[in-house]
Amino acid sequence: MTNHIFGRSTKGSLPVATAGDGCYLIDATGKRYLDGSGGAAVSCLGHSNAAVRAALHDQLDRVAFAHTGFFTSDPAEQLADTLVAHAPEGIERVYLVSGGSEAVEASLKLARQYFLEIGQPQRHRVIARRQSYHGNTLGALATGGNEWRRAQFAPMLVETTHISPCYEYRDRAEDESVEAYGLRVADELEAEIQRLGPDSVMAFVAEPVVGATAGAVPAVPGYLKRIREICDRHGVLLILDEVMCGMGRTGHLFACQEDGVAPDMITIAKGLGAGYQPIGALLVQGRIYDAIAKGSGFFQHGHTYMGHAMAAAAANAVLGEILNRDLLTRVREQGAKLDAKLRSSLGQHPHVGDIRGRGLFRGVELVADRTTKEPFDPARKLNARIKAEAFANGLICYPMGGTIDGQRGDHVLLAPPFIIEDSQ
Ligand code: PLP
């Protein structure tokens, strides 16, 4: 093999993945790895799904690519129809892209163009939350609140303000009910909108269950409903980023369905293509699409590979598997077992502070001290050590965190394929 690839890290070398078998990845030496995190919550069907492979072969035999400036395609049309049929109320249109960051970028630009089209050109500000991740392209990175990822690019990032996340384990006061806590942190949005000037705010962006930066931290009951009310009061668009927590990961096709909230836009990716193809989507309320349709008639955005027929064919097959095999029920059942197993095996461990999540999206927060909740010293590089140790033992998990730049907590994220067996 040549040595010209420019990967994530310039240090060390990685094993070569040569095969996939259900919940396992296999490297060139024949070593098997149980994919306990689906990579980064991607491989929701495991690695050799027969239906997706057949759908890809079939589409390849028809047509692989037809530029969306000239054509639509059957798989893209079908995918949009299926997503709308199962989406929260009011979602009527689907914009297909190649991944999560692209979906978030599209949501920001569509929000801006929407307000221009309806005659509110002063709206351009975005509010998001600390300890969030919305992607690595510049607009998405500016939206995310992860200081470590943002720091070196800060001069290039458009100004975005960040309110508190909904992070019960860390922030709820002892004498505060869960509901009161949720309303208190949600009301930070009201205060921030007032501070910036309600007429200038375009959108609020949040993950319903925070993934990479916090480790499967769900919003507490009532939080997102209050957020929805505040957005409505001020005409601010609510964009929910379900790139990691969507597509059945929590046991509902869209995580926000469990919270009973219908956002103005939803971003999805990861589980949509389940790793078989790179694909993401922006789902949009009908009235936002209509404003563009009745106005300029043109969303001033686009990527060469948007609406790719092969990617859409894979996503159709993935959704077919999730819906027809009732994998959402399975996610809830296996998720409850995983949660119980984590609690019985790790719940009393002196360095386990919290176990949380929904469905097959679970996080274990590690602390130096359970009583004070003091995080580990980042110099100990705990997450890197856990990742390496697990990998050496044939388990893929997704540890993140550290106490770098105010990001509190080390955690291990688990997001196994929906087909995971009890024994695995
Ligand atoms: N949004 C969320 C919530 C994510 O977790 C991620 C990726 O981890 C992204 C956006 C970016 O997606 P991608 O890596 O496909 O660009």
Boltz pocket constraint, residues with backbone or C-beta under 6 A from the ligand:
constraints:
  - pocket:
      binder: B
      contacts: [[A, 40], [A, 98], [A, 99], [A, 100], [A, 101], [A, 102], [A, 104], [A, 133], [A, 134], [A, 135], [A, 136], [A, 207], [A, 211], [A, 212], [A, 241], [A, 242], [A, 243], [A, 244], [A, 245], [A, 269], [A, 270]]
      max_distance: 6.0
